[in-house]
Amino acid sequence: MADIVTRDNFVEAETAHYFREQLEKAPVNQYFHNREPVDIGTQIIIRSNVDLVYSYAVVDVTEEARFSLAPSEV
């Protein structure tokens, strides 16, 4: 049974929704790289830039976390 979303719990419900969507694409602590152009129907970030490649991750920081990125080739 789904919980009812109200003004009081909207932020938590929306966050949980985005986490569930991300976890369908990649497990915890792994990036998902969206290599397709963003359009209004598939954007996750409101008013996404259509000329960028977006990457997402749900990261478990309960112990410790370190992020690193490879140098850009641009």
Number of C-alpha atoms within 10 A of each C-alpha: 3 4 7 8 12 9 6 8 11 12 12 10 15 12 11 12 11 12 14 12 12 18 16 9 15 15 13 13 14 13 15 17 13 13 10 11 14 19 12 11 6 10 13 15 10 7 10 15 13 13 8 12 12 17 10 16 17 17 14 10 9 6 5 6 9 6 5 5 5 5 6 5 4 3
